[in-house]
């Protein structure tokens, strides 16, 4: 059983999906960790991030790996945990860039799908979870929020300037939604929630009741 939560950067996907998984007693994965982890590994190995062949090979290599956890989707590079580092904005940007290549997306697909192999259900969040990774998901959710609100959220989280964050985010949203391969889009039959004026609990409650009606 899989539930997907997609949406643009800083729309609240991670927090909401993690809390939902916690309430359901299911596993949780942030699929952005695969793109960030690969981007981070490429950075550390000083690879050319436009070398698709090398990126695809790196995607399948044991240089790095993603490990699911209840609170964080962890990333290890050469057996060292780098979960904090992959959260950086520069790594997010590289992730967004390499996510444009269909070959890279394909190379990461199987590992993402494997996250649903356990005995529990899985809540997966990202950009294409409901459309590409888990099109057969039991319930699909799409979270969104105003650009100002998302920038304020991310800036506060990372201690950055709000104006600059908003500009960078606009750029990334554009990259993510206009790319040819699996662009960010609202999955068919998705439950769309605009979280701009809502508190976290309110969003999770709303999403949880939608999910429970779908699971019954
Ligand atoms: O959700 P995030 O900020 O961790 O994602 C980082 C980048 O990874 C995002 O800008 C685009 C890419 N990504 C993707 O293309 N597909 C996903 N399912 C998740 C992330």
Boltz pocket constraint, residues with backbone or C-beta under 6 A from the ligand:
constraints:
  - pocket:
      binder: B
      contacts: [[A, 9], [A, 31], [A, 32], [A, 33], [A, 35], [A, 36], [A, 92], [A, 95], [A, 96], [A, 99], [A, 125], [A, 126], [A, 127], [A, 128], [A, 129], [A, 172], [A, 176], [A, 182]]
      max_distance: 6.0
